[in-house]
């Protein structure tokens, strides 16, 4: 083994695999030659019964002489019981939650963080996650080191969000735009889940070995279990009838009606394109829903609303934006103005979706039928089901949408389930056979 000099380092040949040239003057000191041509000075030593390798630095930044001096300094520390490789690893991994959050956001934007179905998170989801990270997580626990984070820290963060400690109104990049942070139970629960996802990412990066956010009892979001009663549907119908007299509110009223009659997610209706509306087959063929591509049967009441809107709304989107925007962006503002003082507590767009699914269940439709109507990911056979039983699903969509429309119009129903008695089935079958024969 030669003594490592600049001449020896420069003359080191490249091989198919990385290898080390050891110095014959200082035990453990060597030059690692990478197959790429890069060269790095290293120090091999034993600590706690294990062989460890400490990287001093790249040749060019370090010379053989300066690297040898650094190796002697580290050997002195090792003789005193220190472990330079372990200390460097700890220091390298000693990042804060704020620094981890920045890396996590970059990974999301690069499509490296997977969401539902093993697909990269959608832009809307990323936007929401970034808002929660910057608005709630970083202000509360951002300064803590990742490996020092405890279950108690995450629980305290959750309770602070529930109590509204991070409430704020912030300006956005849009002109006159603002972001309203309210906190609350639902936001707190999602922030705990988001911290868990960030820590999972930290594990994949070798920063930590366990996730302290797991096992925390998260607050249940009351709104998720909320459904409208018949009287509340009646009230909603009256509010919408009054609001649609104001031209400015017309798009929001139409969106709200479609949400109530389809059980779709808010973004699925707001971003709906005319090319996704299949009038002939009475369905929406969504190209990019939360669950990916999705086909949703829609009732006749929905078809009629869309047909009327098609007459006055050209272009690509069912609800086009204003002032150069592609899609309608005033829905949240209009929603608050229309329903802010309404006598319908805890009313959100998701309540309409949950109410639609609950009514479908009340009317006697099976779980798989309801899943197909609202596009639930739990229905793994939705795509096959939708193509083999189109008429059944359209009948279900007609029934539920018609029932909801009746409630919005102020009707009072005594029957809470779809009639499937023998006489009703015989009458429907006779009518079908008669029409088919004609």
N, C-alpha and C positions, 0 to 999 in steps of 0.2 A: 504493500500500500504506500503510495507516495505522499509526501507532504503536500497539502493543498496550497497551491500558489496560483497566481493569475494565469500563468502559462498552462498549468494543469487544467484549470477550470475551462479556459477557452478552448483547449484541445479535446475536451471530453466528447466522445462520439455519441451519436444518437442510436438508440436501439428500438426494437419493437415494443419493449416494455420499459417502464421507469426502473432505474437502478440507482444505487448509492455508491459513491467513491469515498471510502473512509480515510481519514487523516492518520498518518503513522506517528504523529508527534503528540496529539491530544486525543486520548481514548473517548470514543462516543461522538466526536465531531466529524461531520461528513458533508458531502455535497450530493444532493438529490438531483439527478438528471432526468427530466421528464421526456417522454417520447415526442412531445411537441417542440422540444428545444429549450424550454424554460429550465432554469437552474435555481436551486434554493438551498441555503445552508441549514443543516439540521443538527440536533443534539440528541443522541440516544442514551437513555439512562434507565435505572430501575428505581421504582418507588412503590412501597407497600407490596413488595413481592411481584410486581408487574413491570414489564418492559414498557417504557413510555418514550414517545418521540416529541421533541419540542422543535417547532419551526422557528428559526431565527429570522429569516427573511430572504428575499430574492437577490441573486447576484446582479450587480449593477447598482442597486441601492446599498448593498453591503459588499465590501471587498473581503478577500480571504483573511486579511489581517484583522479588520474590525469585527468580522464574524467570529474569529477565533477568540478575541478578547471577550466578546459577549458570551461565548460558550464557557469560558473560564469563570465569569461572574455567575452564571446560572449553576455551574457545578458547585460553586461555593455555597449557594443557597440550598442546593440539593443535599449537601453534606450536613446542613443544619436542620434537615427534615422537611424542607419545603418541596412543593411539587409544581414547578412552573407551568407545565402543560395543563394541569388541572385548574390552576388559577386563571390561566388565559381563557380556558373554556368557560369558566364561570363568568369572567368579565365580559366575554363576547356575548354570552347569553343573557347578561344582566340588562335587558331592555325593559323599558316601561310599557305600561298598557297603551299609552299614547303612541309610542313608537311601533308597537305591535299593530295598533289600529291602522296606522299609515301603511304598513306592509300588507295588512289584510285588505284594505281598500284597493291597493294596487293589484293585488291578486284577483279580487273580484272583477276589476275592470279588464284584466287580462283573460278572464274566463276560466280561471283556475279554481274558483270556489264553486262547487256544484250545489244546486238546489234540488227541487223536486224532480223525480224521475232521472236523477243523475245528469241533469242538464245544467250548463252554466247559468248563473242567476241572470234574470232579465234586467234590462236597464231600469225599469220602474222599481223593481225590488232593490237593486243596488242604490238607487236614489233614496229610497226609504231607509235602508240600512245605514247609509252614510249620515243621514239626518239624525238617526238615533244615536249613532256613535259620537258624532260631534256635538249633539245637543244634550245628551244625557250621560253616556258612558264615560267619555273623556273628562268632562267637568267634575265628575264624582270620584272616579278611581284612576284617572289618566296618569297621575304622578307615581303610582305604585309600581314597583318592579314586578314583572310577570311571575317570576318564581316565588315571590313573597306574598302573592295574592292568596287570601284565605276565603273559605266559605262564608265566614262572618263578614268580610269586606263586600262580597257580592250581595249578601242578604241586606246589609245596610244600604247599599246602592239601590236595591229594589224598593226598600221601604221609603227611601228619600224620593224616588220617582213617583211612588203611589201618593205620597203626601204633597206632591207638587213643588218640590224644592227646586226643580230645574225648569219651572215654567218661565217662558220668555217669548218675546216677539222680536224676530231678527229680520234684517233686510236680506234679500236674495239678489242674485246677479241680474234678475229681470228689473227693468225700470219700474219703479213704484211697487215692486214685488216685496212680499214679506212672508216669513215662515213663523207659524204660531206653534210653540211647544207647550203642550198642556199637561203632559205626564199622565198619571192615572194608572189604574189596575192593568188594563190591557197593554199599555206601553211598557210598564214595568215587567210584565211577564215576557214580552217579546225581547226586551233588552237583556234579560237573564239568558234567554235562549241564544241571543246574538253573542254574548260574552262566551258562552259555551262553544259556539262555532269558532270564535276567534282563538280560544285556547286549544281547540282541536287542530287548528292551523299551526299553532305554536308547537304542538307535539310533533307534527309532521316536519317541522323545521329543526327539531332537536333542542328546542328551548326549554321545555318542561317535559315531565313524564306522566302527569295526571291532571285531570280536569276538576278543579274545585267547584265549578258551577253546577256539576251534576248532583242530583239528589236534593236540590233546594226546592222547597214547596212553594210553587208560584201561585200568585193570586188568580182566581178564576175571573175571566172577563164576563161580567154580567150580560153585556150586550150580545155575546155569542149565543146565549140561550134565549134571547128575547124573541117573541113572536107577537104579531098583532092579533088582537081580538076582533070579533066581528064589528063591534061598535067602533073600534079604532080604525078599521078599514072604512067604515062609513064616514068617520071624521076626516080621514085622509082624502077620500073622494070629494068631500065638500071643499077642503083646502085647495085641492088641485083645480077644481072647477072655478074657484075664485081667482086663483093665481094665473090661470091661462088667459084671463081677460087682459092681463098686462103683457104687451107684446114682448118686452124684454125677457120675461120668464118662460116664454113659449118653449124653447129648447129643453130647459130644465124640467118643465112639466111633462113633456113627451118622454124624456129619459126616465123620469120617475115612474111613469105609467108602464113603460117597457120593462123596467126592473121588477115592478110588481107582478107583471103578467108573464114573465119568462123565468124569474129566479136567477138571471144572469148576474155575474159580478159587475160592479160599476164600470170598471175599465173596459169590459167587453162590449158594453152598450155605447159608452162615450166614444170609443175608438172604432166602432163598427163601420165597415165599408159596404157600399152597395154590392160589390162583387161577392160579398160573403152572405148576402141575403138570397136564398133560393125560394122564390115565391111559388114556383110550380110544385116543389116537393115539401113546402111548408116547414122549412128548417133554416137554421143559421149554420153556415159552414165556416167556423172560425179558424183562421189559419195560425193564430198564435195566442192561445189563451194561456191561463196559468198552468194548465196541464198539457200544453202543446196544442197541436191541431185537434179540433173538437167539433162534433156535429150535434146541434141542439134542435130537437123538434119544437116548433112554436105553434100556438093555437091560432084560431081564426081571428080572434080579437087583436092579436099582434100583427097578423098579416094586414088587417084593415088599417091599422095605424100607420104601418110602413108604406102601404100603397098611397095613402093620402099625403104622406110626407114626400114621397118620391116625386109627386107632381110639382112640388115647389122647391125641391132641393137637388139641384144638379151637382155634378162633381163626383169625387171619389168617396167622400165620407157622408154618412147619414146625418151626422151632426158636425158640420164644418166649423172651423174656428173663425175668429174675426181678427182684424188688424194683422193679417199675414200669417196667423197660426194655422196649422193643419187641422187640428181638432178643437172642438169646443172646450174652452178652459175656464169658463165662469161658473161651472156647476157647483163647486164648494161654496162660493160666495152667495149664489142664488139660493142654494139649499138652506143656508143659515138664515137668509132673509125671509124665506117662505115658512120654514118650520121652527125658527128660533123661538118664537113665542107660542107655538102650537101646543094644544093639549094632548100631545102624544109623547110621553116620557121615554128617554133613552132611545130615540128614533134615529137610526142610521140607514144607509143604503143596504148594509148587510142584513139588517132586520127584515127587509123585504125579501131577500134571498132565503133566509131561514124560514120566514112565514110561508113562502111559496112551497118549500119542501115539506113543511109540516102539514099544510093543507092537502098536499098530494097524498101524504100518508093517511090523513084523516079520511080522505075519499076512497081509501081502500087499495091504493096502488102499492105494489111491492117495492122493496128496497132497491132492487136492480132497475125498476122503471123510474123511480125517483132519481136515482143516481144518473141515469141517462138523460133525464129532463134537465138537470142542473149541472151536469158535467163533473160529477165527483170523481176524484182519482181512485177512490176505493173500488169503483166498478171496473175491474180489469177487462171485462168482456164488452164494454160499451160499444166499441167500434163494430164488433160482429153483431151485437144486439140491435144496433141502430139500422143495419142494412137488412137484416132478416125479418124484423118486425116493425117496419116503418109505419104501417097502418095502426098498429096497437099504440105506438108511441105518440103518433099524431092525435089519436083519439084521447089519449091521456093528457096531452098538452092542451087540446081543445077544452077538455073538462075542467082542468085546473084553472086555465086562463079565464074561461067563462065564469067559473065560480068567483074568482077574484074580481072580475069586471062587475059582476052582480053586486058584490059587497061594496065596491067603490061607488056604484050607482045608488046605494042605499037600500038594497034588497035585504030581507031577513029570511034566512033559510032555516027550515025546521029539520031538514035531513042533513046529517053530517057525514054520510057515506054514500058512495055511488051505488045505485040500485043494481044488484046482480041476481035478483030473484028469477025463478024459472019463467014467469010470465013476461018479464021485461026482456029476457034473453030470447024467448020465442018470438016476441014482436019484432025485435031488432033483426033476427035471422030471417023472418018472413019478408021484411022490408028489403033486406039485402038480396034475397033470392028473386024477388019480384023485379027489382031494378036490374039485376044481372040478366034476367030472362028477356027484358025489354031491349 
